[in-house]
């Protein structure tokens, strides 16, 4: 994916890439690169669900 005129150094085009270390943005004109920080994952809360998967509800 290309972000047009988004480079902070030269206002060039940024290309979004991924390698074994993670995702990064790289300018096509000047070579500027910047790591993209992954978004933190939200913890799953079982209390907000009906129950654990695979378990049947008790008959009342």
ABEGO torsion letter per residue (X at the ends): XBBBGABAAAGBBBBBBBBAAEBBBBBAAAGBBBBBBBBBBBBBBAAABAEBBGBBBBBX
